[in-house]
């Protein structure tokens, strides 16, 4: 494989990865911005700010809501696309396909809590024997 082809493959993989991950990374930020701008608009509207400030606040609130809706639609489209792919290609039940994101969230939380508890309790743990290897967490010897 020549250099240009490798670069194109890397570029395509990076593009697909960012298209799949970026909506979920941006969701907390867009949700925070939409809620804070809605709160700001509520405060300005209730305390009767000047008309130009009210119009600017309404415009900013609408922009943040549009960004939030676009972000949510991208997340839903990713879930629906993966569910449709699973139904059509792998011939699995639609219930399993649409419940897979909930299972993925459950596994993610379980993995994160296990990693955090291992980090916190690493001083209490002794050696871990795995595949005839002795792993010592206390002295960080692997």
BELGILIN-V395093 format. One record per residue. N is the residue number from 1. RES is the residue in one letter. PHI is phi as a letter, one per 30 degrees, with the letter a starting at -180 (none if undefined). OMEGA is omega in whole degrees, 0 to 359 (none if undefined). Layout:
N/RES/PHI/OMEGA, N/RES/PHI/OMEGA
This chain:
1/X/none/181, 2/X/d/187, 3/X/d/182, 4/X/d/180, 5/X/d/177, 6/X/d/180, 7/X/d/179, 8/X/d/178, 9/X/d/179, 10/X/d/178, 11/X/d/179, 12/X/d/178, 13/X/d/178, 14/X/d/178, 15/X/d/180, 16/X/d/179, 17/X/d/181, 18/X/d/177, 19/X/d/181, 20/X/d/187, 21/X/c/187, 22/X/e/177, 23/X/d/180, 24/X/d/177, 25/X/d/183, 26/X/d/184, 27/X/e/179, 28/X/d/179, 29/X/d/181, 30/X/d/176, 31/X/d/178, 32/X/d/181, 33/X/d/180, 34/X/d/180, 35/X/d/180, 36/X/d/179, 37/X/d/176, 38/X/d/177, 39/X/d/178, 40/X/d/179, 41/X/d/179, 42/X/d/180, 43/X/d/182, 44/X/d/181, 45/X/d/182, 46/X/d/181, 47/X/c/173, 48/X/h/174, 49/X/d/179, 50/X/d/186, 51/X/d/181, 52/X/d/178, 53/X/d/179, 54/X/d/179, 55/X/d/178, 56/X/d/180, 57/X/d/178, 58/X/d/179, 59/X/d/179, 60/X/d/178, 61/X/d/179, 62/X/d/179, 63/X/d/180, 64/X/d/177, 65/X/d/178, 66/X/d/178, 67/X/d/178, 68/X/d/179, 69/X/d/177, 70/X/d/179, 71/X/d/178, 72/X/d/179, 73/X/d/177, 74/X/d/178, 75/X/d/179, 76/X/d/179, 77/X/d/177, 78/X/d/177, 79/X/d/182, 80/X/d/178, 81/X/d/179, 82/X/d/177, 83/X/d/178, 84/X/d/177, 85/X/d/180, 86/X/d/180, 87/X/d/185, 88/X/d/186, 89/X/d/185, 90/X/c/176, 91/X/h/177, 92/X/c/182, 93/X/d/177, 94/X/d/179, 95/X/d/178, 96/X/d/183, 97/X/d/182, 98/X/d/178, 99/X/c/181, 100/X/e/178, 101/X/d/178, 102/X/d/176, 103/X/d/178, 104/X/d/177, 105/X/d/178, 106/X/d/179, 107/X/d/179, 108/X/d/179, 109/X/d/180, 110/X/d/179, 111/X/d/182, 112/X/d/179, 113/X/d/177, 114/X/d/179, 115/X/d/180, 116/X/d/179, 117/X/d/176, 118/X/d/179, 119/X/d/182, 120/X/d/185, 121/X/c/183, 122/X/d/178, 123/X/d/180, 124/X/d/183, 125/X/d/176, 126/X/c/179, 127/X/d/176, 128/X/c/179, 129/X/c/181, 130/X/b/180, 131/X/h/179, 132/X/i/175, 133/X/c/179, 134/X/c/183, 135/X/c/181, 136/X/c/181, 137/X/d/183, 138/X/d/182, 139/X/c/181, 140/X/h/175, 141/X/c/181, 142/X/c/none
